[in-house]
Amino acid sequence: MTTTDNAAASDSAPTSLEQAVTTTDPVVLGRVWGFGGMTAVLLGAVAGLLVGLERLDLGSADVFGSADEVFQFWSAHRVAFVLLGVLPALMALATTVVPRQCSGPLVFPRAAAMACWTWLIGAGMTVVGFLVDGGLGTPGGGGQREATALTVMGLLLAIGGLLLASVCVMTTIVSGRPAGTGLRDLPYTAWTTLVGATVWTGMLGVLAANAVLAYVDLRGRPAVRFGAEDAIWEQLSWMFTHPAIYVLALPVLGIALDLVSSVTRTEQSNRDVVLVATAAFGFLSFGAFAQTFFDTPGTPIAEEAISVVAAFAIVPVTLAIVGGLADTLRRGAANLGSKPPAEAVCSLLAALLVLAATAVGAVRVIAPLELLDSSVTGAHFALVLGAVVLGVGAGFHHWGEELVGPKGRRPGLFLLGGLAVAGGTVLVGVADLVSGLLDQADFTGVDLATAGNPDSGVGGLNLVSMVGSVVLLAGLGLWMLTGSLHTAANRKGAA
Amino acid sequence: MATTVPAAPTRPRTLVVASAFGTGSVVMYFGCLFALYFSIRHDAMAWGTQWYPEGAIQLVPGGMNMSTMAMSAITMGWAVHAVINDDRIHAMIAMALTAVLGIAMVNQTVFYFKDIGLPIDASEAATLLFTIVGSHMVMVAVGVLWLGLLLLRALGGQDTSRHRDLVSAAALYWYASVAVYSVIWVGIYIAK
C-alpha cells in the first residue's frame, strides 16, 4: 500500500455518526430501539403525570388551557407508551437476543436498519405533531389540522418501521433457526416474540388502514367522516385498549419464563402446556375487530360476546402461564440464594401485574357495572403497560452484557427503579380502578359532566393516582440513570 | 441468555417466508378497508341511502383491470416456472410482461379516476373507494418496482434455479395483489 492509499483511507474513514446511521449491527440497532423506546416511555409518563395533575380538580382547567389540550396529552400518553415506547423496546430485545436464542444472525440486517430509522423518524414526527397542537384529533376540534396530519403521517412511518422490523424478526425465528430445531424447542422469549409479532403484524396492518383512511379524509378539504377532528382518535383507539394491548405483555411473559428458569437453573415442566397457553394468550389478544367507532345499531362491539368471552378467557390462560412460572420458582427456590437477582424479581412482579390486569379487564366488561368508558379502562391500561415496562426492563438488565457490555451493571439501583415502577403502576391501577367504580370517566376533560359526575371520593383517589405517576416516573428516571452509567462504564472501558 | 440451541445449518426459503409475513400484513390492511367498506355500505343500504350516484361506477374499467391482473398472474406463474427450469430468456420475458401488465393496470385506474366525475369528498363511499383503489395502485406499483429489480438482477445473471426464492417471494406478493383486486372488482365494481 502506498502513502497515497493510506491518506485516502484515513480521509474516507466514517465518523461515529456515519457509523451509527449506516450500521447494520443488530446490537447498535437494538440500542437505538431500546434507548428510543424507553425515552418515549419516559415522555409518555410525563404526559400521564400532567394529565394526573389536571385531574386533581375535575371541575376546572388548571394545568392545561382547555379540554382539547388535556385530550392531546391524554392520547399522547397512550400513543407514547404503546407505539413509540414499549413496542420498540421489545424490538430491541427481538433484534438482539432472539436471533442468538435461535443460534443465527438477524436476517435482512439492512432492512432491519431501515426499519429502525424509519420508526425513529416517524416517532420524532409524531412527538412534534403532538407538541405543535396536533395529535390524533380532539373532541372539540381545537387542534391544528396540518399538525394533526403530521402526527398521522408520523404514526404511519412508525407503524411501517415496526412492521418491517417485525418481519425481519419473525423470519429469523421461522427460517433462521438451525435445521432440526423445531418451534417447540425455542426458548420462551423467542417463542412468545414469534406469537406476539405475528399478532401485532396483523394488527398494525389494520391500524395503518385506519390511519390512511383518516389521513386521506383529513387532507385539503372538509372531512367527510373519517378525518374529522373528533373522529380520528376513536378510530385508532382500539390499539390502545383491551384486548389489543395484551399482545405487548406476551413477550414479557416469555422473558419471565426464561429468566426464572435461568436464575433457578431449573427446566420448565409441562413445557407444551405453557407453549399452548402462550399461543392462546396471543390469539386472545388480537383486537383489530374491536373498533368502537364503526359500531352499527344494536349491541356495541365492546359488549358483544366475542369481546366479553375473550376478556374472561384470558384470565385462566394467564393463570396457567403464571402457575408454570410459580412451579419453576418453587422447584428451583433452593438455587436462588438469599439475594434473588434483581431482574428475576422484576420479571416476576411483571407477570403478577399482567395477571392482575387480566382480572381488571374481565371486571371491566361486566355489563351491569357499565365500566367500559370509565377510568377502569385507564387502570387496565396502566397495569398492562406498567407490567410490560417492568418486564422489558428486566430483560434489558438480564441481557445487558450483550447489549451494552459487561462493566458497570448496578443491580441495586436497577432493583430500586424496578420496585418504583411496580409500586407506581399498582398505585395508578388501583386508584383508577376504584375511581372507575365510582363513575369517573376514562377521559375526564375539564368539567364535571365530562368526568362523569363521579362521587366526591375520587378527589383523594386521583391524588393517589398522581402520586403513583410520580413514583413511576422516578423509577423510570432511575432506570435511565442505571442504563447511562452502564453505557458510560463500557465506553470508558472500550476507550 | 436462558437457553441456547446448538448451531447448525440454517433453513432455506428466507425470502419467501419474509414475503409471506409482509404480504400477510398488507392483506390485513386491505381486510380492514374491505370490512369498513362493506359494513358502512350495508348500513347505508339498510337505511335506504344511495351508496354511489347512478352510473358513477362503470363495470368496463373494473372488468378490464381484472382481466389485466388475471393475465399478470399467469405471466408471474410463467416466470416462476421458467426460473425453476433455468430458462433465462423466458424468465425475463415473463417478468417484463408481468411488470408491463401492472403498469397498464395502474395507467387504466388513473385514467378512470380522472374520468369518473366523483370527487373524493362526495361521500363516505367515494372516500373509501379512492382509499381502497388508491392503496391497491400503490401495492401494484411496489410489485412493479420489485419486478424491475428482479429483472436487473436477472440481467446480472441471478435468474437460475439457485435464486428462485427471489422470484417466488415476488410472485407471492403479486398473487396477493391479484386476489385483493378480485375483491375490489366483485365488491366495488360489480356489486356497486
Interface residues (C-beta under 8 A of the other chain):
Chain A: V97 R100 Q101 C102 S103 G104 V107 F108 L163 L164 S166 V167 C168 M170 T171 V174 S175 G176 R177 P178 A179 G180 T181 D185 L186 P187 Y188 T189 T198 T201 G202 M203 L204 G205 V206 A208 A209 N210 V212 L213 V216 D217 R221 P222 A223 V224 R225 F226 D258 L259 S261 S262 A288 F294 T296 P297 W399 E402
Chain B: M1 A2 T3 T4 V5 P6 A7 A8 P9 T10 R11 P12 R13 T14 V17 A18 F21 G22 G24 S25 V26 V27 M28 Y29 F30 G31 C32 L33 L36 S39 I40 H42 D43 I120 D121 S123 E124 A126 T127 L128 F130 T131 G134 S135
